[in-house]
Amino acid sequence: MRKGGGKTIRLNPVEDDHQVHDHPARAGLEALMDQKLFAQRIKSERSSAYWFAASLWGVSGLVLGGILGAYMMYVAMDSSLPLASEAVTRGMAVEQARQSVNNREPLLSDPATQPAEPQR
């Protein structure tokens, strides 16, 4: 609440003929700012292009490496398959020969199982 004897503030109206005066170097400053923004935009576009090129080369190198690696694994497997097949065949032949020898009757009898001969 306000009491009756307060201080009155009087405001003067602002002049209607207020003019804005431009600085003489404003056009040069705007041109300089435009150049800076343009240079910044070029740097941004250039870095985007570099990132795109790097990711493109990276992905294509990854795909090419996968294809080349799969092909080399196929060639290595294809060349080693006859050797592995031969090793398996030899192992089976050795095992069959061992089983054949173990299943035969011995040519010489074992002295522990043979009855003792009478001595003369």
DSSP file (Angstrom, degrees, kcal/mol; ACC not computed):
  #  RESIDUE AA STRUCTURE BP1 BP2  ACC     N-H-->O    O-->H-N    N-H-->O    O-->H-N    TCO  KAPPA ALPHA  PHI   PSI    X-CA   Y-CA   Z-CA
    1    1 A M              0   0    0      0, 0.0     2,-0.4     0, 0.0     0, 0.0   0.000 360.0 360.0 360.0 151.4    0.0    0.0    0.0
    2    2 A R        -     0   0    0      4,-0.0     2,-0.2     2,-0.0     0, 0.0  -0.885 360.0-138.9-113.3 138.9    1.0    3.5   -0.7
    3    3 A K    >   -     0   0    0     -2,-0.4     3,-0.9     1,-0.1     0, 0.0  -0.502  29.2-106.1 -89.8 165.2    0.7    6.4    1.6
    4    4 A G  T 3  S+     0   0    0      1,-0.2    -1,-0.1    -2,-0.2    -2,-0.0   0.708 108.1  56.8 -65.2 -25.9   -0.4    9.8    0.4
    5    5 A G  T 3  S+     0   0    0      2,-0.0    -1,-0.2     0, 0.0    -2,-0.0  -0.010  75.1 137.9-103.0  31.7    3.0   11.7    0.6
    6    6 A G    <   -     0   0    0     -3,-0.9     2,-0.3     1,-0.1    -4,-0.0  -0.199  60.1 -93.7 -76.5 167.3    5.1    9.5   -1.7
    7    7 A K        -     0   0    0      1,-0.0     2,-0.5     2,-0.0    -1,-0.1  -0.620  36.1-139.9 -81.0 135.1    7.6   10.7   -4.4
    8    8 A T        -     0   0    0     -2,-0.3     2,-0.5     2,-0.0    -1,-0.0  -0.822   8.9-150.1 -99.0 132.0    6.2   11.0   -7.9
    9    9 A I        -     0   0    0     -2,-0.5     2,-0.5     2,-0.0    -2,-0.0  -0.882   8.3-160.1-104.0 129.3    8.4    9.9  -10.8
   10   10 A R        -     0   0    0     -2,-0.5     2,-0.4     2,-0.0    -2,-0.0  -0.929   3.7-155.6-111.9 127.7    7.9   11.6  -14.0
   11   11 A L        -     0   0    0     -2,-0.5    -2,-0.0     0, 0.0     0, 0.0  -0.851   8.5-141.2-103.9 135.2    9.0   10.0  -17.3
   12   12 A N        -     0   0    0     -2,-0.4     3,-0.1     1,-0.1     2,-0.0  -0.752  29.6-109.2 -89.7 140.0    9.9   11.9  -20.4
   13   13 A P        -     0   0    0      0, 0.0     2,-0.1     0, 0.0     3,-0.1  -0.348  34.2-106.1 -67.9 148.9    8.8   10.4  -23.7
   14   14 A V        -     0   0    0      1,-0.1     2,-0.1     2,-0.1     4,-0.0  -0.474  43.3 -97.0 -73.2 145.3   11.4    9.0  -26.0
   15   15 A E    >   -     0   0    0     -2,-0.1     3,-0.6     1,-0.1    -1,-0.1  -0.379  24.5-146.4 -65.3 138.3   12.1   11.1  -29.0
   16   16 A D  T 3  S+     0   0    0      1,-0.2     2,-0.2    -2,-0.1    -1,-0.1   0.726  91.1  66.5 -78.6 -21.3   10.3    9.9  -32.1
   17   17 A D  T 3   +     0   0    0      2,-0.1     2,-0.4     0, 0.0    -1,-0.2  -0.107  67.5 153.8 -94.7  39.2   13.0   10.9  -34.5
   18   18 A H    <   -     0   0    0     -3,-0.6     2,-0.4    -2,-0.2    -4,-0.0  -0.532  25.3-164.1 -69.1 124.0   15.5    8.3  -33.2
   19   19 A Q        -     0   0    0     -2,-0.4     2,-0.6     2,-0.0    -2,-0.1  -0.912  14.7-139.9-116.2 139.5   17.9    7.5  -36.0
   20   20 A V        -     0   0    0     -2,-0.4     2,-0.5     2,-0.0    -2,-0.0  -0.858  17.3-154.5 -96.2 123.3   20.3    4.5  -36.1
   21   21 A H        -     0   0    0     -2,-0.6     2,-0.2     0, 0.0    -2,-0.0  -0.862  10.9-137.7-101.0 127.8   23.6    5.4  -37.5
   22   22 A D        -     0   0    0     -2,-0.5    -2,-0.0     1,-0.1     0, 0.0  -0.561  20.9-111.9 -84.2 146.0   25.5    2.6  -39.1
   23   23 A H    >   -     0   0    0     -2,-0.2     3,-1.6     1,-0.1     4,-0.3  -0.534  22.0-128.6 -74.1 141.9   29.2    2.2  -38.6
   24   24 A P  T 3  S+     0   0    0      0, 0.0     3,-0.4     0, 0.0     4,-0.3   0.805 107.6  49.0 -64.2 -27.3   31.3    2.9  -41.7
   25   25 A A  T 3> S+     0   0    0      1,-0.2     4,-2.3     2,-0.1     5,-0.2   0.322  80.9 101.4 -94.1   9.8   33.2   -0.4  -41.4
   26   26 A R  H <> S+     0   0    0     -3,-1.6     4,-2.6     1,-0.2     5,-0.2   0.897  78.9  52.0 -62.8 -40.4   30.1   -2.5  -40.9
   27   27 A A  H  > S+     0   0    0     -3,-0.4     4,-2.2    -4,-0.3    -1,-0.2   0.906 110.8  48.4 -62.7 -40.8   30.0   -3.7  -44.5
   28   28 A G  H  > S+     0   0    0     -4,-0.3     4,-2.3     2,-0.2    -1,-0.2   0.898 111.5  49.8 -65.9 -39.6   33.6   -4.8  -44.3
   29   29 A L  H  X S+     0   0    0     -4,-2.3     4,-2.6     2,-0.2    -2,-0.2   0.897 110.7  49.5 -66.0 -40.1   32.9   -6.6  -40.9
   30   30 A E  H  X S+     0   0    0     -4,-2.6     4,-2.6     2,-0.2    -1,-0.2   0.902 110.9  50.0 -65.1 -39.6   30.0   -8.4  -42.4
   31   31 A A  H  X S+     0   0    0     -4,-2.2     4,-2.4    -5,-0.2    -2,-0.2   0.907 111.1  49.4 -64.0 -40.9   32.0   -9.5  -45.4
   32   32 A L  H  X S+     0   0    0     -4,-2.3     4,-2.4     2,-0.2    -2,-0.2   0.912 111.7  48.1 -64.3 -42.1   34.7  -10.8  -43.0
   33   33 A M  H  X S+     0   0    0     -4,-2.6     4,-2.7     2,-0.2    -2,-0.2   0.890 110.6  52.1 -65.1 -38.7   32.2  -12.7  -41.0
   34   34 A D  H  X S+     0   0    0     -4,-2.6     4,-2.5     2,-0.2    -2,-0.2   0.907 109.7  49.4 -62.5 -40.9   30.7  -14.1  -44.2
   35   35 A Q  H  X S+     0   0    0     -4,-2.4     4,-2.8     2,-0.2    -2,-0.2   0.910 111.4  49.0 -63.8 -41.9   34.2  -15.2  -45.3
   36   36 A K  H  X S+     0   0    0     -4,-2.4     4,-2.5     2,-0.2    -2,-0.2   0.923 112.8  46.9 -64.4 -43.4   34.8  -16.9  -41.9
   37   37 A L  H  X S+     0   0    0     -4,-2.7     4,-2.4     2,-0.2    -2,-0.2   0.894 113.0  50.0 -64.0 -39.1   31.4  -18.7  -42.0
   38   38 A F  H  X S+     0   0    0     -4,-2.5     4,-2.4     2,-0.2    -2,-0.2   0.920 111.3  48.0 -64.7 -44.0   32.1  -19.8  -45.6
   39   39 A A  H  X S+     0   0    0     -4,-2.8     4,-2.4     1,-0.2    -2,-0.2   0.897 112.1  50.1 -63.6 -39.6   35.6  -21.1  -44.6
   40   40 A Q  H  X S+     0   0    0     -4,-2.5     4,-2.3     2,-0.2    -1,-0.2   0.903 110.5  49.9 -64.5 -40.4   34.1  -22.9  -41.6
   41   41 A R  H  X S+     0   0    0     -4,-2.4     4,-2.6     2,-0.2    -2,-0.2   0.894 109.8  50.7 -65.0 -39.7   31.4  -24.4  -43.9
   42   42 A I  H  X S+     0   0    0     -4,-2.4     4,-2.7     2,-0.2    -2,-0.2   0.917 110.3  49.6 -64.0 -43.1   34.1  -25.6  -46.3
   43   43 A K  H  X S+     0   0    0     -4,-2.4     4,-2.6     2,-0.2    -2,-0.2   0.904 111.4  49.5 -61.8 -40.6   36.1  -27.2  -43.5
   44   44 A S  H  X S+     0   0    0     -4,-2.3     4,-2.1     2,-0.2    -2,-0.2   0.927 112.9  45.9 -64.4 -44.8   33.0  -28.9  -42.3
   45   45 A E  H  X S+     0   0    0     -4,-2.6     4,-2.3     2,-0.2    -2,-0.2   0.889 112.7  51.4 -65.1 -38.7   32.1  -30.2  -45.8
   46   46 A R  H  X S+     0   0    0     -4,-2.7     4,-2.5     2,-0.2    -2,-0.2   0.919 110.0  48.0 -65.7 -43.3   35.7  -31.3  -46.3
   47   47 A S  H  X S+     0   0    0     -4,-2.6     4,-2.5     1,-0.2    -1,-0.2   0.884 110.9  52.0 -66.3 -35.4   35.8  -33.2  -43.1
   48   48 A S  H  X S+     0   0    0     -4,-2.1     4,-2.4     2,-0.2    -1,-0.2   0.911 110.1  49.0 -63.8 -40.9   32.5  -34.9  -44.0
   49   49 A A  H  X S+     0   0    0     -4,-2.3     4,-2.6     2,-0.2    -2,-0.2   0.900 110.8  50.2 -65.4 -40.0   34.0  -35.9  -47.3
   50   50 A Y  H  X S+     0   0    0     -4,-2.5     4,-2.8     2,-0.2     5,-0.2   0.927 111.3  48.2 -63.5 -44.0   37.1  -37.3  -45.6
   51   51 A W  H  X S+     0   0    0     -4,-2.5     4,-2.6     2,-0.2     5,-0.2   0.905 112.2  49.5 -63.2 -40.2   35.0  -39.3  -43.2
   52   52 A F  H  X S+     0   0    0     -4,-2.4     4,-2.5     2,-0.2    -2,-0.2   0.932 112.9  46.4 -63.6 -45.3   32.8  -40.6  -46.0
   53   53 A A  H  X S+     0   0    0     -4,-2.6     4,-2.8     2,-0.2     5,-0.2   0.913 113.6  49.0 -64.0 -42.1   35.9  -41.7  -48.1
   54   54 A A  H  X S+     0   0    0     -4,-2.8     4,-2.4     1,-0.2    -2,-0.2   0.918 113.8  45.1 -65.4 -42.5   37.5  -43.3  -45.1
   55   55 A S  H  X S+     0   0    0     -4,-2.6     4,-2.6    -5,-0.2     5,-0.2   0.883 113.2  51.1 -69.7 -35.7   34.4  -45.2  -44.1
   56   56 A L  H  X S+     0   0    0     -4,-2.5     4,-2.5    -5,-0.2     5,-0.2   0.940 113.8  43.7 -64.4 -46.6   33.8  -46.3  -47.8
   57   57 A W  H  X S+     0   0    0     -4,-2.8     4,-2.3     1,-0.2    -2,-0.2   0.886 114.5  51.5 -65.2 -37.7   37.4  -47.5  -48.1
   58   58 A G  H  X S+     0   0    0     -4,-2.4     4,-2.1    -5,-0.2    -2,-0.2   0.934 113.0  42.8 -65.5 -45.8   37.2  -49.2  -44.7
   59   59 A V  H  X S+     0   0    0     -4,-2.6     4,-2.5     2,-0.2     5,-0.2   0.920 115.8  48.0 -68.4 -42.9   34.0  -51.1  -45.5
   60   60 A S  H  X S+     0   0    0     -4,-2.5     4,-2.6    -5,-0.2    -1,-0.2   0.878 112.3  50.1 -67.3 -34.5   35.1  -52.0  -49.0
   61   61 A G  H  X S+     0   0    0     -4,-2.3     4,-2.5    -5,-0.2    -1,-0.2   0.885 110.3  50.6 -66.9 -37.6   38.4  -53.2  -47.6
   62   62 A L  H  X S+     0   0    0     -4,-2.1     4,-2.1     2,-0.2    -2,-0.2   0.924 113.3  44.6 -64.7 -44.4   36.6  -55.3  -45.0
   63   63 A V  H  X S+     0   0    0     -4,-2.5     4,-2.4     2,-0.2    -2,-0.2   0.929 114.9  48.1 -66.0 -45.2   34.4  -56.9  -47.6
   64   64 A L  H  X S+     0   0    0     -4,-2.6     4,-2.7     1,-0.2     5,-0.2   0.896 111.4  50.9 -63.5 -40.0   37.3  -57.5  -50.0
   65   65 A G  H  X S+     0   0    0     -4,-2.5     4,-2.6     2,-0.2    -1,-0.2   0.889 109.8  50.3 -64.0 -39.5   39.4  -59.0  -47.1
   66   66 A G  H  X S+     0   0    0     -4,-2.1     4,-2.3     2,-0.2    -2,-0.2   0.923 112.9  45.6 -63.7 -44.0   36.5  -61.3  -46.1
   67   67 A I  H  X S+     0   0    0     -4,-2.4     4,-2.3     2,-0.2    -2,-0.2   0.936 115.3  46.5 -65.4 -45.6   36.1  -62.6  -49.7
   68   68 A L  H  X S+     0   0    0     -4,-2.7     4,-2.5     1,-0.2    -2,-0.2   0.896 112.7  50.4 -64.4 -40.2   39.8  -63.0  -50.2
   69   69 A G  H  X S+     0   0    0     -4,-2.6     4,-2.3    -5,-0.2    -1,-0.2   0.908 110.4  49.2 -64.5 -41.6   40.2  -64.8  -46.9
   70   70 A A  H  X S+     0   0    0     -4,-2.3     4,-2.1     2,-0.2    -2,-0.2   0.907 111.9  49.1 -63.9 -40.7   37.3  -67.2  -47.6
   71   71 A Y  H  X S+     0   0    0     -4,-2.3     4,-2.5     2,-0.2    -2,-0.2   0.921 111.3  48.9 -64.7 -43.1   38.8  -68.0  -51.1
   72   72 A M  H  X S+     0   0    0     -4,-2.5     4,-2.4     1,-0.2    -1,-0.2   0.882 110.5  51.0 -66.2 -36.8   42.3  -68.6  -49.6
   73   73 A M  H  X S+     0   0    0     -4,-2.3     4,-2.4     2,-0.2    -1,-0.2   0.897 110.2  50.3 -65.4 -38.2   40.7  -70.9  -46.9
   74   74 A Y  H  X S+     0   0    0     -4,-2.1     4,-2.7     2,-0.2    -2,-0.2   0.922 111.4  47.8 -64.6 -43.8   38.9  -72.8  -49.6
   75   75 A V  H  X S+     0   0    0     -4,-2.5     4,-2.2     2,-0.2    -2,-0.2   0.915 113.0  48.2 -63.9 -42.9   42.1  -73.2  -51.7
   76   76 A A  H  X S+     0   0    0     -4,-2.4     4,-1.7     2,-0.2    -2,-0.2   0.910 114.3  46.0 -64.8 -41.3   44.0  -74.4  -48.6
   77   77 A M  H  X S+     0   0    0     -4,-2.4     4,-1.3     1,-0.2    -2,-0.2   0.913 112.4  50.7 -66.7 -41.7   41.3  -76.9  -47.7
   78   78 A D  H  < S+     0   0    0     -4,-2.7    -2,-0.2     1,-0.2    -1,-0.2   0.871 113.0  45.5 -65.5 -36.7   41.0  -78.1  -51.2
   79   79 A S  H  < S+     0   0    0     -4,-2.2     4,-0.4     1,-0.2    -1,-0.2   0.794 115.8  45.7 -78.0 -27.0   44.8  -78.7  -51.5
   80   80 A S  H  X S+     0   0    0     -4,-1.7     4,-2.3    -5,-0.2     5,-0.2   0.592  92.0  83.0 -91.1  -9.7   45.1  -80.4  -48.1
   81   81 A L  H  X S+     0   0    0     -4,-1.3     4,-2.5     1,-0.2     5,-0.2   0.914  89.7  48.8 -62.9 -45.0   42.1  -82.7  -48.6
   82   82 A P  H  > S+     0   0    0      0, 0.0     4,-2.4     0, 0.0    -1,-0.2   0.899 112.2  50.1 -61.7 -37.8   43.9  -85.4  -50.6
   83   83 A L  H  > S+     0   0    0     -4,-0.4     4,-2.2     2,-0.2    -2,-0.2   0.920 112.6  46.1 -65.5 -42.3   46.7  -85.4  -48.0
   84   84 A A  H  X S+     0   0    0     -4,-2.3     4,-2.2     2,-0.2    -1,-0.2   0.899 112.6  50.4 -67.0 -39.5   44.2  -85.8  -45.1
   85   85 A S  H  X S+     0   0    0     -4,-2.5     4,-2.4     1,-0.2    -2,-0.2   0.904 110.9  49.1 -64.3 -41.2   42.3  -88.5  -47.0
   86   86 A E  H  X S+     0   0    0     -4,-2.4     4,-2.6    -5,-0.2    -2,-0.2   0.895 110.1  51.0 -65.6 -39.5   45.5  -90.4  -47.6
   87   87 A A  H  X S+     0   0    0     -4,-2.2     4,-2.3     2,-0.2    -2,-0.2   0.903 111.1  48.0 -65.6 -40.3   46.5  -90.1  -44.0
   88   88 A V  H  X S+     0   0    0     -4,-2.2     4,-2.3     2,-0.2    -2,-0.2   0.916 111.9  49.9 -65.1 -42.3   43.2  -91.5  -42.8
   89   89 A T  H  X S+     0   0    0     -4,-2.4     4,-2.3     2,-0.2    -2,-0.2   0.915 111.6  48.2 -63.4 -42.9   43.4  -94.3  -45.4
   90   90 A R  H  X S+     0   0    0     -4,-2.6     4,-2.6     2,-0.2    -1,-0.2   0.911 110.6  51.5 -63.5 -41.5   46.9  -95.2  -44.2
   91   91 A G  H  X S+     0   0    0     -4,-2.3     4,-2.2     1,-0.2    -2,-0.2   0.902 110.7  48.0 -62.1 -40.4   45.7  -95.1  -40.5
   92   92 A M  H  X S+     0   0    0     -4,-2.3     4,-2.3     2,-0.2    -1,-0.2   0.899 111.6  50.4 -66.5 -39.4   42.8  -97.5  -41.3
   93   93 A A  H  X S+     0   0    0     -4,-2.3     4,-2.3     2,-0.2    -2,-0.2   0.904 110.9  48.9 -65.4 -41.1   45.2  -99.9  -43.2
   94   94 A V  H  X S+     0   0    0     -4,-2.6     4,-2.3     2,-0.2    -1,-0.2   0.919 112.0  48.9 -64.2 -43.2   47.6  -99.9  -40.3
   95   95 A E  H  X S+     0   0    0     -4,-2.2     4,-2.4     2,-0.2    -2,-0.2   0.895 111.4  49.1 -64.5 -40.4   44.8 -100.6  -37.8
   96   96 A Q  H  X S+     0   0    0     -4,-2.3     4,-2.3     2,-0.2    -1,-0.2   0.893 111.1  50.2 -66.1 -39.1   43.4 -103.4  -40.0
   97   97 A A  H  X S+     0   0    0     -4,-2.3     4,-2.3     2,-0.2    -2,-0.2   0.904 110.8  49.5 -64.9 -40.6   46.9 -105.0  -40.3
   98   98 A R  H  X S+     0   0    0     -4,-2.3     4,-2.5     2,-0.2    -2,-0.2   0.926 111.6  48.1 -63.4 -45.0   47.3 -104.8  -36.5
   99   99 A Q  H  X S+     0   0    0     -4,-2.4     4,-1.6     1,-0.2    -1,-0.2   0.888 111.0  51.9 -62.7 -38.7   43.9 -106.5  -35.9
  100  100 A S  H  X S+     0   0    0     -4,-2.3     4,-0.7     2,-0.2    -2,-0.2   0.914 111.9  45.4 -64.5 -43.0   44.7 -109.2  -38.5
  101  101 A V  H >< S+     0   0    0     -4,-2.3     3,-0.7     1,-0.2    -2,-0.2   0.901 112.7  50.9 -68.0 -39.9   48.0 -110.0  -36.8
  102  102 A N  H 3< S+     0   0    0     -4,-2.5    -1,-0.2     1,-0.2    -2,-0.2   0.788 108.9  51.5 -69.7 -26.2   46.5 -110.0  -33.4
  103  103 A N  H 3< S+     0   0    0     -4,-1.6    -1,-0.2    -5,-0.2    -2,-0.2   0.573  91.2  98.1 -88.0  -9.9   43.7 -112.4  -34.4
  104  104 A R  S << S-     0   0    0     -3,-0.7     3,-0.0    -4,-0.7    -3,-0.0  -0.359  82.8-105.9 -75.4 155.8   46.0 -115.0  -36.0
  105  105 A E        -     0   0    0      1,-0.1    -1,-0.1    -2,-0.1    -2,-0.1  -0.642  44.8-106.1 -75.0 137.7   47.1 -118.1  -34.2
  106  106 A P        -     0   0    0      0, 0.0    -1,-0.1     0, 0.0     4,-0.0  -0.389  16.7-145.1 -67.3 144.1   50.7 -117.8  -33.1
  107  107 A L  S    S+     0   0    0      1,-0.1     2,-0.4    -2,-0.1    -2,-0.0   0.859  89.4  45.5 -76.3 -37.0   53.3 -119.8  -35.1
  108  108 A L  S    S-     0   0    0     -3,-0.0     2,-0.2     0, 0.0    -1,-0.1  -0.877  91.2-124.1-106.1 139.6   55.4 -120.4  -32.1
  109  109 A S        -     0   0    0     -2,-0.4    -2,-0.1     1,-0.1     5,-0.0  -0.500  26.7-107.4 -82.4 154.8   53.8 -121.5  -28.9
  110  110 A D    >>  -     0   0    0     -2,-0.2     4,-1.0     1,-0.1     3,-0.8  -0.650  20.5-138.7 -79.4 129.6   54.4 -119.6  -25.7
  111  111 A P  T 34 S+     0   0    0      0, 0.0    -1,-0.1     0, 0.0    -2,-0.0   0.770 100.6  59.8 -63.5 -25.2   56.7 -121.5  -23.3
  112  112 A A  T 34 S+     0   0    0      1,-0.2    -3,-0.0     3,-0.0    -2,-0.0   0.847 111.6  38.4 -72.5 -31.7   54.5 -120.5  -20.3
  113  113 A T  T <4 S+     0   0    0     -3,-0.8    -1,-0.2     2,-0.1    -4,-0.0   0.561  98.4  95.8 -93.9  -8.9   51.5 -122.2  -21.8
  114  114 A Q  S  < S-     0   0    0     -4,-1.0     3,-0.1     1,-0.1     2,-0.1  -0.628  81.5-113.2 -85.1 137.1   53.4 -125.2  -23.2
  115  115 A P        -     0   0    0      0, 0.0     2,-0.1     0, 0.0    -1,-0.1  -0.391  40.7 -99.6 -66.0 146.9   53.6 -128.4  -21.1
  116  116 A A        -     0   0    0      1,-0.1     3,-0.0    -2,-0.1     0, 0.0  -0.446  34.6-126.1 -69.5 136.3   57.0 -129.2  -19.9
  117  117 A E        -     0   0    0     -2,-0.1     2,-0.1     1,-0.1    -1,-0.1  -0.579  29.8-104.7 -80.6 142.6   58.9 -131.9  -22.0
  118  118 A P        -     0   0    0      0, 0.0     2,-0.3     0, 0.0    -1,-0.1  -0.438  36.7-121.9 -65.5 140.8   60.3 -134.8  -20.1
  119  119 A Q              0   0    0     -2,-0.1    -3,-0.0     1,-0.1     0, 0.0  -0.605 360.0 360.0 -86.1 145.3   64.0 -134.6  -19.6
  120  120 A R              0   0    0     -2,-0.3    -1,-0.1     0, 0.0     0, 0.0   0.406 360.0 360.0 -97.3 360.0   66.2 -137.3  -21.0
